[in-house]
Amino acid sequence: QVQLVESGGGSVQAGGSLRLSCAGSGGDFSGNTMAWYRQAPGKQRELVAAITRSGTTNYADSVKGRFTISRDNAKNTVYLQMNSLKTEYTAAYYCRGRLVAGVRDYWGQGTQVTVSS
């Protein structure tokens, strides 16, 4: 069974840090871009950060300088280091990936991040 499983979410005070992980299983995700999205209550899901198979990254303007996306292709895993967290970053965070030679995207089940003031 192909799946992505996120972990590392939780509750933190503003200014704190969290590190999210997304582990792929059942297939090889290392050959394609992987990304993190988030969705706050009542809002659309939005792209937070993405990383290509070679390590090129891009970020939403709202998180530049605060978040770092990375990947370990040997572990089929993508990470999101989140620093200097703001209350407006409270959301469910999802990872997305595609298998090598795949034709569809896979999504994780999401991990909740709650930032309090």
C-alpha positions as CSV (number, residue, x, y, z in Angstrom):
1,Q,0.0,0.0,0.0
2,V,1.4,3.3,-1.1
3,Q,1.1,6.0,1.5
4,L,2.6,9.2,3.0
5,V,2.5,9.6,6.8
6,E,3.2,12.9,8.5
7,S,4.3,13.3,12.1
8,G,5.7,16.0,14.3
9,G,2.8,18.3,14.7
10,G,1.7,19.7,18.1
11,S,1.0,22.8,20.1
12,V,3.6,25.4,20.6
13,Q,3.8,29.0,21.7
14,A,4.5,31.8,19.2
15,G,8.1,32.1,18.5
16,G,8.7,28.4,19.0
17,S,9.8,25.7,16.6
18,L,8.5,22.4,15.3
19,R,9.9,19.9,12.8
20,L,7.5,17.9,10.6
21,S,8.3,14.7,8.9
22,C,6.6,12.9,6.1
23,A,7.6,9.3,5.4
24,G,6.7,7.5,2.2
25,S,6.2,3.8,2.0
26,G,5.0,1.3,-0.5
27,G,6.9,3.1,-3.3
28,D,9.7,5.4,-4.3
29,F,9.0,9.1,-3.9
30,S,12.6,10.2,-4.3
31,G,12.4,10.9,-8.0
32,N,9.8,13.7,-7.9
33,T,9.1,17.0,-6.2
34,M,7.6,16.7,-2.7
35,A,5.8,19.5,-1.0
36,W,4.1,20.7,2.2
37,Y,0.7,22.3,2.2
38,R,-1.5,23.6,5.0
39,Q,-5.1,24.3,5.5
40,A,-6.6,26.4,8.2
41,P,-10.2,26.2,9.2
42,G,-12.4,27.9,6.7
43,K,-9.6,28.5,4.3
44,Q,-8.3,26.8,1.1
45,R,-5.3,24.5,1.2
46,E,-2.2,26.4,0.3
47,L,1.3,25.5,-0.7
48,V,3.9,26.1,2.0
49,A,7.1,24.7,0.5
50,A,8.3,22.4,-2.1
51,I,11.6,20.6,-2.9
52,T,12.6,19.0,-6.2
53,R,14.4,15.7,-6.4
54,S,17.7,17.5,-6.7
55,G,17.0,19.7,-3.7
56,T,15.8,23.0,-5.3
57,T,13.4,24.6,-2.9
58,N,10.7,27.2,-3.1
59,Y,8.5,28.7,-0.3
60,A,5.4,30.7,0.2
61,D,6.3,34.3,0.9
62,S,4.6,34.1,4.3
63,V,7.2,31.5,5.5
64,K,10.4,32.6,3.8
65,G,13.2,32.8,6.3
66,R,11.3,30.9,8.9
67,F,10.7,27.4,7.3
68,T,13.2,25.1,5.7
69,I,12.2,22.1,3.6
70,S,14.6,19.2,3.1
71,R,14.5,15.6,2.1
72,D,16.3,12.4,2.6
73,N,15.8,10.3,-0.5
74,A,17.3,7.2,1.0
75,K,14.7,7.4,3.7
76,N,11.9,8.4,1.3
77,T,11.2,11.2,3.7
78,V,10.6,15.0,3.5
79,Y,11.0,17.4,6.4
80,L,9.7,20.8,7.3
81,Q,11.6,22.7,9.9
82,M,9.4,25.5,11.2
83,N,11.0,28.3,13.3
84,S,9.7,31.6,14.7
85,L,6.2,30.3,14.5
86,K,3.3,32.7,14.3
87,T,-0.3,32.2,15.5
88,E,-1.5,32.5,11.9
89,Y,0.5,29.4,11.0
90,T,-2.0,27.3,12.9
91,A,-3.4,24.7,10.4
92,A,-3.4,21.1,9.4
93,Y,-0.2,20.4,7.5
94,Y,-0.1,17.9,4.6
95,C,2.6,16.5,2.5
96,R,2.2,15.6,-1.1
97,G,4.3,13.4,-3.4
98,R,4.3,11.4,-6.5
99,L,5.9,8.0,-7.2
100,V,8.7,7.7,-9.7
101,A,6.9,7.2,-13.1
102,G,3.7,7.8,-11.2
103,V,0.6,9.5,-12.7
104,R,-1.1,10.7,-9.5
105,D,-0.3,12.6,-6.4
106,Y,-0.4,11.1,-3.0
107,W,-1.3,13.0,0.1
108,G,-0.7,12.3,3.8
109,Q,-3.4,12.4,6.4
110,G,-2.2,15.6,7.8
111,T,-0.7,16.7,11.1
112,Q,-2.1,19.5,13.2
113,V,0.1,22.5,14.2
114,T,-1.4,24.9,16.7
115,V,0.5,28.1,17.6
116,S,-0.7,30.0,20.6
117,S,0.1,33.5,21.7
